[in-house]
């Protein structure tokens, strides 16, 4: 068995056709049944190529162990991780992936209808796409996401693992493969079976973007629920009496600085982002995300929410505002910095393959953020995917192949 574009594409297409969109409104893990379907398929495939021990936990984690090569039992154990679910930002059911064997470098019209207008992949606006001229790519049909986030990572881990099992002459230490549920909702890691993986010296998530992209720092992330309690009376008698919870929620949302929103920020700048608003005259609720690379600034934004709440109460006599906040994950930069060998090994493996790596902060988080908090340093590796959470999502097949080879080289290097 060799690592080939054909085997990668076949595996990837098999995975993306399973509907695994997670649901942030559901508290159980996993939040959707499709994640179980993909997890069971991965369990079956892993058993098929005899990947050592394989377990599907009651919370839908697939954990497999590749046995170390003879004489490498005491070598550091490492893991590779990807997530089962896809984001619910755009539809994910019944994707229509399109494989382009040799991209001609021209615009690709994904969809063009009278209601919403054309959806186009334009290389003039996307240098990453322009660089794929003459190469194979896979893109969406323009109505759903593709699912490269993170099924490209799953396909790469599975392909690399099968390759290692088929080549016992490649010396390596213990290797764990981990496939997790509900990464997109931030609800999967609280049930992570850490006791099964405490021996890992390091783990690497396969959940990044462009070729060479390595991420070892991310946002500090909080979620806030803001609840508005109004005072209701017949609208015909409302003067001086009504406190409209709908308007209270709207007034609060407009106080969030537009210059500190996702669409107005990049790089190391953080933001506020309302994600959902609902309610009526008596009660309303606003959900929002707080993000910043600096923890003090993130907490400063939380404090600002309290100021906004007081301002709304002043505008709507008789109305009340309550804020509930929850930490979702923290910046993993400092913890990974305390384990320099984790990135040094990655850079060494890339050097052997002639890959130029570059560091990029994650304007978001991964399961690796939480796993790093739990004591296992877990940077993120590229998968070749682009435009995640979008109907314009696409993935580079050669980049997927290189990600597989990088994993194999990394495993070999840790065993030396």
C-alpha positions as CSV (number, residue, x, y, z in Angstrom):
1,X,0.0,0.0,0.0
2,X,1.3,3.5,-0.9
3,X,0.1,7.0,-0.2
4,X,-1.6,8.0,-3.4
5,X,-3.9,10.8,-4.5
6,X,-6.5,8.2,-5.7
7,X,-6.7,6.5,-2.3
8,X,-7.0,9.8,-0.4
9,X,-9.7,11.1,-2.7
10,X,-11.8,7.9,-2.5
11,X,-11.6,7.9,1.3
12,X,-12.3,11.6,1.6
13,X,-15.4,11.4,-0.7
14,X,-16.7,8.5,1.3
15,X,-16.5,10.5,4.5
16,X,-17.9,13.8,3.3
17,X,-21.1,12.1,2.1
18,X,-22.0,11.3,5.7
19,X,-24.0,14.1,7.2
20,X,-22.3,15.0,10.4
21,X,-23.3,18.7,11.0
22,X,-23.3,19.2,14.8
23,X,-26.0,21.2,16.7
24,X,-25.0,23.7,19.3
25,X,-28.5,23.7,20.8
26,X,-28.2,20.0,21.8
27,X,-26.5,19.3,25.1
28,X,-25.8,15.5,24.5
29,X,-22.5,14.4,23.0
30,X,-22.5,13.8,20.2
31,X,-25.2,16.3,19.3
32,X,-26.2,14.6,16.1
33,X,-26.7,11.0,14.9
34,X,-24.5,11.3,11.8
35,X,-21.4,11.6,13.9
36,X,-22.1,8.1,15.2
37,X,-22.4,6.8,11.6
38,X,-19.0,8.2,10.7
39,X,-17.4,7.0,13.9
40,X,-18.6,3.4,13.3
41,X,-17.3,3.5,9.8
42,X,-13.9,4.6,11.0
43,X,-13.9,1.9,13.7
44,X,-14.7,-0.7,11.0
45,X,-11.9,0.6,8.7
46,X,-9.4,0.7,11.5
47,X,-10.2,-2.9,12.4
48,X,-9.9,-3.8,8.8
49,X,-6.3,-2.8,8.5
50,X,-5.5,-4.2,11.9
51,X,-4.6,-0.9,13.6
52,X,-3.8,-2.4,17.0
53,X,-6.5,-1.7,19.6
54,X,-9.6,0.2,18.5
55,X,-12.3,1.6,20.7
56,X,-15.5,3.5,20.1
57,X,-16.4,5.1,23.5
58,X,-19.9,5.8,24.8
59,X,-19.4,9.5,23.9
60,X,-18.5,8.8,20.3
61,X,-14.7,9.1,20.5
62,X,-12.8,6.7,18.2
63,X,-9.4,5.9,19.7
64,X,-7.0,3.5,18.0
65,X,-3.5,2.5,19.0
66,X,-0.8,1.6,16.4
67,X,1.6,-0.8,18.2
68,X,5.2,0.4,18.3
69,X,7.9,-1.2,16.2
70,X,9.9,-3.9,18.0
71,X,12.5,-2.1,20.1
72,X,10.6,1.2,20.1
73,X,8.2,0.4,22.9
74,X,9.9,3.1,25.2
75,X,9.9,5.8,22.5
76,X,7.6,8.8,23.1
77,X,4.0,8.2,22.4
78,X,2.3,10.7,20.1
79,X,-1.2,11.2,18.7
80,X,-3.0,12.6,15.7
81,X,-6.5,14.0,16.0
82,X,-9.3,15.2,13.8
83,X,-13.0,15.9,14.4
84,X,-16.1,14.1,13.1
85,X,-18.5,17.0,12.9
86,X,-19.0,19.8,10.5
87,X,-20.2,23.4,11.2
88,X,-23.8,24.4,11.1
89,X,-23.0,27.9,9.7
90,X,-24.2,26.7,6.2
91,X,-26.0,23.6,5.1
92,X,-24.0,20.3,5.3
93,X,-26.5,17.7,4.2
94,X,-26.1,16.0,0.9
95,X,-23.0,17.7,-0.4
96,X,-22.2,17.5,-4.1
97,X,-18.4,17.4,-4.2
98,X,-16.8,18.0,-7.5
99,X,-13.3,16.6,-8.3
100,X,-11.3,18.6,-10.8
101,X,-8.4,16.5,-12.0
102,X,-6.3,19.3,-13.5
103,X,-7.6,22.7,-12.6
104,X,-7.2,25.2,-15.5
105,X,-6.8,28.3,-13.4
106,X,-10.1,29.9,-14.5
107,X,-13.1,31.0,-12.5
108,X,-15.3,28.2,-11.3
109,X,-19.0,29.0,-11.1
110,X,-20.4,26.9,-8.3
111,X,-24.0,28.1,-8.6
112,X,-25.9,30.7,-10.4
113,X,-29.6,31.3,-9.7
114,X,-31.9,34.2,-9.9
115,X,-32.7,34.4,-6.2
116,X,-29.2,34.6,-4.8
117,X,-26.9,35.3,-7.7
118,X,-23.7,33.6,-8.7
119,X,-21.4,31.8,-6.3
120,X,-17.9,31.8,-7.8
121,X,-14.4,30.6,-7.0
122,X,-12.2,33.3,-8.4
123,X,-8.4,32.7,-8.5
124,X,-7.9,36.5,-8.9
125,X,-9.3,36.9,-5.4
126,X,-7.8,33.8,-4.0
127,X,-4.1,33.3,-4.5
128,X,-4.3,29.9,-2.9
129,X,-6.6,28.8,-5.6
130,X,-4.5,30.4,-8.4
131,X,-1.5,28.3,-7.1
132,X,-3.5,25.1,-7.8
133,X,-3.3,25.5,-11.6
134,X,-2.6,22.1,-13.2
135,X,-3.3,20.3,-9.9
136,X,-6.3,18.4,-8.5
137,X,-8.8,20.1,-6.3
138,X,-12.2,19.2,-4.9
139,X,-14.8,21.9,-4.4
140,X,-18.4,22.1,-3.3
141,X,-21.5,22.3,-5.5
142,X,-22.2,25.7,-4.2
143,X,-25.2,24.9,-2.0
144,X,-23.5,23.2,1.0
145,X,-20.1,23.2,2.6
146,X,-17.7,20.5,1.4
147,X,-16.7,19.0,4.8
148,X,-12.9,19.3,4.4
149,X,-13.1,20.8,7.9
150,X,-12.3,18.2,9.2
151,X,-12.9,15.2,6.9
152,X,-9.7,16.1,5.0
153,X,-7.9,15.7,8.3
154,X,-9.7,12.4,9.0
155,X,-8.8,11.0,5.5
156,X,-5.2,12.0,6.0
157,X,-4.8,10.4,9.4
158,X,-6.5,7.2,8.2
159,X,-4.4,7.0,5.1
160,X,-1.1,7.6,7.0
161,X,-2.1,5.0,9.6
162,X,-2.9,2.4,7.0
163,X,0.5,3.2,5.3
164,X,2.3,2.7,8.6
165,X,0.5,-0.6,9.2
166,X,1.4,-1.8,5.7
167,X,5.1,-0.9,6.2
168,X,6.4,-2.6,9.4
169,X,9.9,-1.8,8.3
170,X,9.3,1.9,9.3
171,X,10.4,2.2,12.9
172,X,8.0,4.2,15.1
173,X,6.9,4.4,18.7
174,X,3.4,4.2,20.1
175,X,0.9,6.2,18.0
176,X,-2.7,7.1,18.9
177,X,-5.4,8.1,16.5
178,X,-8.2,10.1,17.9
179,X,-11.5,11.2,16.2
180,X,-13.6,13.5,18.3
181,X,-17.3,14.6,18.2
182,X,-18.7,18.2,18.4
183,X,-15.5,20.2,17.9
184,X,-17.5,22.9,16.1
185,X,-19.8,23.4,19.1
186,X,-17.0,23.3,21.6
187,X,-18.8,20.6,23.5
188,X,-16.8,17.5,22.7
189,X,-13.7,17.9,24.8
190,X,-15.4,18.1,28.3
191,X,-16.0,14.3,27.9
192,X,-12.5,13.6,26.4
193,X,-11.3,10.3,27.8
194,X,-7.9,11.7,29.0
195,X,-7.2,8.7,31.2
196,X,-6.8,6.6,28.1
197,X,-4.2,8.9,26.6
198,X,-2.2,10.3,29.5
199,X,1.0,8.7,28.1
200,X,1.0,11.0,25.0
201,X,4.1,13.2,24.8
202,X,2.4,15.3,22.1
203,X,-0.5,15.3,19.8
204,X,-1.1,17.0,16.5
205,X,-4.5,18.1,15.2
206,X,-5.0,17.8,11.4
207,X,-7.5,20.7,11.1
208,X,-5.6,23.5,9.4
209,X,-5.6,25.2,6.0
210,X,-3.0,25.9,3.4
211,X,0.1,23.9,2.7
212,X,2.8,24.6,5.3
213,X,0.5,26.3,7.7
214,X,1.2,25.4,11.4
215,X,-0.8,26.9,14.3
216,X,0.4,26.9,17.9
217,X,-1.6,29.8,19.2
218,X,-5.3,30.6,19.2
219,X,-7.9,32.8,20.8
220,X,-9.0,32.9,24.3
221,X,-12.7,32.2,23.9
222,X,-15.8,32.9,25.9
223,X,-19.5,32.5,25.2
224,X,-22.0,34.9,26.8
225,X,-25.8,34.5,27.1
226,X,-27.5,37.8,27.8
227,X,-31.1,37.5,29.0
228,X,-33.5,40.5,28.8
229,X,-36.6,40.6,31.1
230,X,-39.1,43.2,29.9
231,X,-42.2,44.6,31.5
232,X,-45.3,44.0,29.5
233,X,-48.7,45.7,29.3
234,X,-51.3,46.2,26.6
235,X,-49.7,48.1,23.8
236,X,-52.6,50.6,23.8
237,X,-51.6,51.5,27.4
238,X,-47.9,51.2,27.0
239,X,-46.8,54.8,27.4
240,X,-44.4,55.0,30.4
241,X,-45.1,51.4,31.3
242,X,-43.7,49.0,28.6
243,X,-40.2,47.7,28.7
244,X,-39.8,45.8,25.4
245,X,-37.4,42.9,25.7
246,X,-37.0,42.7,21.9
247,X,-35.8,46.3,21.8
248,X,-33.6,45.8,24.8
249,X,-31.8,42.9,23.0
250,X,-31.4,45.0,19.9
251,X,-30.1,48.0,21.8
252,X,-27.5,45.8,23.5
253,X,-26.4,44.3,20.2
254,X,-25.9,47.7,18.7
255,X,-23.6,48.7,21.6
256,X,-21.1,46.1,20.6
257,X,-18.3,48.0,18.7
258,X,-18.6,47.3,15.0
259,X,-14.8,48.0,14.7
260,X,-14.3,45.0,17.0
261,X,-16.3,42.5,15.0
262,X,-15.1,39.4,13.0
263,X,-15.7,41.2,9.7
264,X,-13.7,44.2,10.8
265,X,-10.7,42.4,12.4
266,X,-7.9,40.1,11.4
267,X,-4.4,39.0,12.6
268,X,-4.1,39.4,16.4
269,X,-7.2,41.6,16.8
270,X,-10.1,40.1,18.8
271,X,-13.8,40.7,18.6
272,X,-17.4,40.5,19.9
273,X,-19.8,38.5,17.7
274,X,-23.5,38.0,18.3
275,X,-24.4,34.6,17.0
276,X,-28.1,34.3,17.8
277,X,-30.9,36.5,19.0
278,X,-34.5,35.5,19.9
279,X,-37.4,36.4,22.1
280,X,-40.5,38.5,22.5
281,X,-41.9,41.5,24.4
282,X,-41.4,39.9,27.8
283,X,-38.2,38.0,27.4
284,X,-35.4,37.9,24.9
285,X,-32.0,36.3,24.7
286,X,-28.8,37.1,22.9
287,X,-25.9,34.7,22.5
288,X,-22.5,36.1,21.6
289,X,-18.8,35.1,21.4
290,X,-15.9,37.0,22.9
291,X,-12.5,36.3,21.3
292,X,-9.0,37.7,21.9
293,X,-5.4,36.3,21.9
294,X,-4.7,38.3,25.0
295,X,-6.5,37.0,28.1
296,X,-6.7,40.4,29.8
297,X,-8.2,42.0,26.8
298,X,-10.8,39.1,26.5
299,X,-11.7,39.6,30.1
300,X,-11.9,43.4,29.5
301,X,-14.5,42.7,26.9
302,X,-16.5,40.6,29.4
303,X,-16.4,43.5,31.8
304,X,-17.7,45.8,29.0
305,X,-20.8,43.6,28.6
306,X,-21.8,44.5,32.1
307,X,-21.5,48.2,31.3
308,X,-23.6,47.7,28.2
309,X,-26.2,45.9,30.4
310,X,-26.4,48.8,32.8
311,X,-26.9,51.2,29.9
312,X,-29.7,49.2,28.5
313,X,-31.5,49.0,31.9
314,X,-31.2,52.8,32.1
315,X,-32.8,53.2,28.7
316,X,-35.7,50.8,29.5
317,X,-37.0,51.5,33.1
318,X,-38.4,48.3,34.6
319,X,-36.3,46.1,32.3
320,X,-33.6,43.8,33.6
321,X,-30.5,42.4,32.0
322,X,-28.6,39.3,33.2
323,X,-25.3,38.0,31.7
324,X,-24.0,34.5,32.0
325,X,-20.5,33.8,30.7
326,X,-18.6,30.6,30.1
327,X,-15.0,30.0,29.1
328,X,-14.7,27.8,26.0
329,X,-11.0,27.5,25.5
330,X,-7.7,29.4,26.1
331,X,-4.7,30.4,24.0
332,X,-2.4,27.4,23.8
333,X,0.7,29.4,22.9
334,X,2.3,29.5,26.4
335,X,1.7,25.8,27.1
336,X,3.1,24.7,23.8
337,X,6.1,27.1,24.2
338,X,7.0,25.1,27.4
339,X,7.5,22.0,25.2
340,X,9.7,23.2,22.3
341,X,10.4,19.7,21.0
342,X,6.8,19.4,19.9
343,X,7.3,22.0,17.2
344,X,11.0,21.2,16.6
345,X,10.1,17.7,15.6
346,X,7.4,19.0,13.3
347,X,9.9,21.4,11.7
348,X,12.5,18.7,11.3
349,X,10.0,16.4,9.6
350,X,9.0,19.2,7.2
351,X,12.7,19.9,6.4
352,X,13.2,16.3,5.4
353,X,10.3,16.6,2.9
354,X,11.4,20.0,1.6
355,X,8.2,21.7,3.0
356,X,8.5,25.3,4.1
357,X,6.4,25.8,7.2
358,X,4.9,29.1,8.4
359,X,3.3,30.0,11.7
360,X,-0.2,31.4,11.7
361,X,-2.4,32.2,14.7
362,X,-5.8,30.4,14.7
363,X,-8.6,32.9,14.6
364,X,-10.7,30.3,16.4
365,X,-9.8,27.2,18.3
366,X,-9.4,23.5,17.8
367,X,-9.8,20.5,20.0
368,X,-6.0,20.9,20.3
369,X,-6.6,24.1,22.3
370,X,-8.5,22.1,25.0
371,X,-6.2,19.1,24.9
372,X,-3.2,21.4,25.5
373,X,-5.0,22.7,28.5
374,X,-5.3,19.1,29.7
375,X,-1.6,18.7,29.6
376,X,-0.9,17.3,26.1
377,X,0.7,19.9,23.9
378,X,-1.3,19.8,20.6
379,X,-0.4,22.2,17.7
380,X,-2.4,22.2,14.5
381,X,-1.2,21.0,11.0
382,X,-2.5,22.0,7.6
383,X,-4.9,19.7,5.7
384,X,-5.1,21.6,2.4
385,X,-8.6,22.8,2.9
386,X,-9.7,26.4,2.3
387,X,-12.8,28.6,2.9
388,X,-14.0,26.5,5.8
389,X,-17.7,26.9,7.0
390,X,-18.6,28.2,3.5
391,X,-20.3,27.1,0.3
392,X,-17.0,28.1,-1.3
393,X,-15.0,25.4,0.6
394,X,-12.4,23.5,-1.4
395,X,-9.4,21.3,-0.8
396,X,-6.1,20.7,-2.6
397,X,-5.5,17.0,-3.3
398,X,-1.6,17.4,-3.5
399,X,-1.7,19.3,-0.2
400,X,-3.6,16.4,1.4
401,X,-1.0,14.0,0.1
402,X,1.8,16.1,1.6
403,X,0.0,16.2,4.9
404,X,0.0,12.4,5.0
405,X,3.7,12.2,4.2
406,X,4.5,14.8,6.9
407,X,2.7,12.6,9.5
408,X,4.7,9.5,8.5
409,X,7.9,11.5,8.6
410,X,7.0,12.9,12.0
411,X,6.3,9.5,13.4
412,X,9.7,8.2,12.2
413,X,11.5,11.3,13.6
414,X,10.0,10.9,17.1
415,X,11.3,7.3,17.1
416,X,14.9,8.2,16.4
